[in-house]
């Protein structure tokens, strides 16, 4: 599984080592059979083929009819890691209804670590690991911070933030978190922190190093398949996780999850009209049940749906009403499906 993800990143930075034999088509950008941007590579260098050896629908960049030329295929650049979105089988039993989750239930959940000055650090936002070197979060978690604040690290594999040790003893053994540095934070070009509507509230964090997949650290799946992208939102159940503020007004030391229901975007437009907001199709309206909501400190965290025991990232916590968990007061999430192309282009750029 780790090897599959390593290979997926490796083909992004392939160099032309046999230019004469393979001509200039090797490593060129192309369009895959799934209408995704890819690169022309040898078949054995494409994780999509390695994982799906029986797939006969590969997009051919160049035929290998000539015995001196190998067939090149268009390998999609943005692709889910093998076994993404799949918690370990022995820890999939989770506690619902806004309660603590078991360690490893959502191994893609990330905490953004800020330096507040004078050596003081604090975790104020969440995120989701989408590959071995990329975390997706909300742009407002990065932009407009106080002058002496700096977001410089991401914590992965965390469960209980009150336990300051990087490794913690739990019932089934030991859980260790990682805290890699952030090499680059990429905000959406059209995000405006002064806008009431919080459009394009999305950012990518490129980690300084690739992480190692474990029971407690693993990427979530992106909704790359068209059938998943077209699934309904309204009246559908979703799960949101985070370490944010609870009904008692304090941040939770342990990772919490809650099930929330999708609403039509018009409901949020009606709720937030008094604040002069106009929401767009790039946003999702979710929640509005008494006592079930994301809240302060959950920003940037993942909104997810489970399909055949696999978790897919649907949205990122963006904003809500001043008081969380109020009946008929849903919250607003960034619609990840609307930004798949943007995510793809950013990964191409920084690789």
Secondary structure as GFF3:
##gff-version 3
##sequence-region A 1 351
A	DSSP	alpha_helix	2	10	.	.	.	ID=ss1
A	DSSP	three_ten_helix	11	13	.	.	.	ID=ss2
A	DSSP	alpha_helix	19	22	.	.	.	ID=ss3
A	DSSP	beta_strand	29	31	.	.	.	ID=ss4
A	DSSP	beta_strand	37	42	.	.	.	ID=ss5
A	DSSP	three_ten_helix	43	45	.	.	.	ID=ss6
A	DSSP	alpha_helix	47	51	.	.	.	ID=ss7
A	DSSP	beta_strand	60	62	.	.	.	ID=ss8
A	DSSP	beta_strand	72	76	.	.	.	ID=ss9
A	DSSP	three_ten_helix	89	91	.	.	.	ID=ss10
A	DSSP	beta_strand	99	100	.	.	.	ID=ss11
A	DSSP	beta_strand	109	117	.	.	.	ID=ss12
A	DSSP	beta_strand	120	131	.	.	.	ID=ss13
A	DSSP	beta_strand	134	137	.	.	.	ID=ss14
A	DSSP	three_ten_helix	139	141	.	.	.	ID=ss15
A	DSSP	beta_strand	150	156	.	.	.	ID=ss16
A	DSSP	beta_strand	167	170	.	.	.	ID=ss17
A	DSSP	beta_strand	173	176	.	.	.	ID=ss18
A	DSSP	beta_strand	178	187	.	.	.	ID=ss19
A	DSSP	beta_strand	203	207	.	.	.	ID=ss20
A	DSSP	beta_strand	221	222	.	.	.	ID=ss21
A	DSSP	alpha_helix	226	229	.	.	.	ID=ss22
A	DSSP	beta_strand	237	242	.	.	.	ID=ss23
A	DSSP	beta_strand	256	263	.	.	.	ID=ss24
A	DSSP	alpha_helix	265	272	.	.	.	ID=ss25
A	DSSP	three_ten_helix	273	275	.	.	.	ID=ss26
A	DSSP	beta_strand	283	286	.	.	.	ID=ss27
A	DSSP	beta_strand	302	307	.	.	.	ID=ss28
A	DSSP	beta_strand	310	319	.	.	.	ID=ss29
A	DSSP	beta_strand	331	335	.	.	.	ID=ss30
A	DSSP	three_ten_helix	336	339	.	.	.	ID=ss31
A	DSSP	alpha_helix	340	350	.	.	.	ID=ss32
###
